[in-house]
Amino acid sequence: NYIVLYPYWNVPASIALNELLPQFKRNPGDVDALNMQVLDLKGNVIDHHKLNWKNYSRNYFPFRIRQSTGCDNSLGVMKFNLTSPFSVYLHDTNNKVAFLSGYRYYSHGCIRIQEPIELAGYLLPNKIDSNFLASCLKEQQPVILKIDNSIPVFVVYQTAETNAAGKLQ
């Protein structure tokens, strides 16, 4: 129903608590290295340098984590919003070389788009300014572009695993 240029990535709690919090406790400088921000429960960015990271755990972390906008954002510079109860959406990526790989399990569940500018050109009445997106502006405020008519999206998501004998199920 809309496209966001230069989106924030609001890190899901499972990723924040299970992956990022242990990493930030070991090395708080990774917050800056990953272009992340720590927000209080009211949505205010707080100075993460003043946090005593050892005081926080999976059971007690009264903050949210989001990744700031820019080309190093995990969502890339474009997010295609879907109305979904699963918080899944289509998005660009900062890891475009992943499309050259034979493996496609780099995601936590969202759907990466290999050619997001082309898809946006199909969905929007006006062309996207590719120079604006290629500029990789840091701390650019997100820009929301409404899609005139919502587009139905049907996603089939099937998981697979191997059994003890290595056979695909």
N, C-alpha and C positions, 0 to 999 in steps of 0.2 A: 503493500500500500504506500510505501515511500522509500526513498533512497537517502542515505546520510553520507555526505562527503566529509572526510576527516572525522570519522566517528571515534568516540571514546570506546575502549573495551572495558566494560564493567565485568570484572573477573568473577565468575561464579564462585560461590562459597566453597564448593568442594575443591576447586583448584587453588583458591586462596589459602585455605586451611591445610590441605594435604601436600601441596607442592611449594607454593610461594612462602608461606610462613616459616617452614623449616629452613628454607634457603635464606630468607632475610634474617633469621635468628643467627645463622652462621656468618653471614656477611651482609650487614645492613646497607652497604654501598650498592648492592645489587638493585635496590629500589630505584636509585638514580640510573644505573647502567641499563635497566630494562625500561626506562622512561615511565615508571609507575608512580602513582600517587596514592597516598593513604587518606581516606576520608572518614570523618566522624559519622555518627548515625544520622546527623542532620544534613549530610552531604557537603560539609565544609572540608576543604583540603587542609590537612594539618602538617606540621613540620615533623616528618618521620625521623629526623636526626635527633629529636628530643625524646623519642620513645626508648624505653628500656625494653628491648625486644625479648629479653629473658622472662619478663613478667607475663607473656602471652602464650597461649596454647590453643590447640584445636577446640578445647572446651571454653576458653575465655579469650575472645578477640573482638572487642567492641568497635570494630572498624570495618570498612569495605576497602577493597583495592580496585583501582581502575588504571588502565594504561592510557597515557595522554595521547593526543592525536599526533599524526606524522607518519612518515613512510616506514618507521620501525614498529608501528602498531601492528599487533597480530592480526587485526582485521584489514590491514592495508589501508587504503584511502577511500574505500567505498563499502557501505553495508546496505544490503537490500532487506528491508524489514518484512517479516512475515508475521501474521497473526497466528501465534502458536502457543499452546499451553506449555511447551517444552523449552521455551527460550532458545529456539534454534532459528537461524537465519542464514541467508546467503551472504557471502562477503568475499572481498578481495583478500590478498594475503601479502605479508612482508616476506614470505618464503616462496617466491615464484619458481625457484629451481625444483621444488617438490613436484611440480608437474612433469618434470623430466624423468622422475623416478618411476620404477615399476611398482612401487608400493604406494598405497594411498591411505595409510592409517596414521597420518600425522595430526589429525584433528581430535578434539574432544567431543565432537558431535555436530558442529555446524558444517555447512557446505561451502567449500572454497570454490570461487569462480575463476576460471583460467583467463577469461577475457571480459572483465567487468565493465570496461568502457563501452564495448560493443553491446553488452546486454543492456546497459543504461540507455544507449542510443536507440535500442529497440523499444524500450518501455516509456521513454520520455518524449514529449513533443519537440523539445529543443536539445541541441547537441550539448554534451558535457565539455567544459573547457579543460582539455587534457593538459594544457600548460599549467593550469592552476593545480591539478593533481600531481603533476610531475615535479612541481616546485618543492614538494616534501616539507611544507611549512610546519615548523614545530609550534605547538600550542595554538594552532589555528582553531577557532571555535567551530564546532560541527555546523554544517550547512544541510538543512533538510529540504529535499525536493519531493514534492507530492506527485504521486502518479495519478493522473486524471481519473482513470477507472481502475479499481483494484483488479489485479490479475490473479485468477485462481492458480494455486500451486499445489500439485499433488506429489508428495514425497513417499517413496517406499524405502524403508530403512530396515534392512535385515542384517542381523549379526551372524557371524560364523565363528566356529571354534574347532579345534581338533580334539579328538578323543585320545585316550591313553596310547592307542596304536598309531596315532598320527594321521588318522583318517578325518577328512573334513566333514563337519556336521553342519 
